[in-house]
């Protein structure tokens, strides 16, 4: 293991030391499993919480004890917390010897006895010294992402009665109360992505362009995802944002918009046409 390692490398050094452990990506975070059972999840900035943490399948009573005694280092994680899992902050000064011990307890809870009997002395690692960069914690903090967000923000907030907020830790733009545009970058693939509503019929046309895809969770409702990791066609993005805005905006908002002479349908048709041409090349 590299001497100048970071927290992510240290987590893997510990978790993968245990017999027959495998690392599996689940919902954007690495799960560490033995015989198909998860004993640890490495969660970074989960839904924008800013934490660099392990969620551990802790023994009964461990969560209440640690969270009460050391709230700086421990917390109740979302989703799995009600089942007794323990959240461990990894960047608040906790001992890595303690981390290894806690991971062992989680492993022993789910692993077959034959594997736990073979463990021997718990691994001791050299603590990580390399700091995670802001973009390692939140990919949207990268220089490229910030440039894209600034441009998209200008487009979305120029439309009547729009606002910016966060949803699941990612920036979204609303027409009144309805989300019409969003941006995200999953750590699993690090693709900088913008999403807009276009309707199911337009989805089929747009995905002929490799930069477009149907996003998880919201795709069935007519949303499209655009990969802008390397480049962005801002004329195209503006037409997508405008079309999506029109779908969700109230009549009074559209009246103000139309007074400014903003067409949308024709622009989206041009975007779909360009997608067809790219796919035909």
Protein Blocks (a to p, Z undefined) as FASTA:
>chain_A
ZZkbcfklmmmmmmmmpghiacddeehiacddeehiafbdcdehighlopacddddddeh
klmmmmmmmmmlgccdehjlmnopacddfkgopafklmmmmmmmmmmmmmcfklmmmnop
addddddfbdcdfklmmmmlpmklmmmmmmmmmmmmmpghiacddeehiacddehjacfb
dcdddfklopacddddebjklmmmmmmpmkbccdehjlmnopacddfklbccfklmmmmm
mmmmmmmpcfklmmmmmmnopafklmmmmmmmmmmmmmmZZ
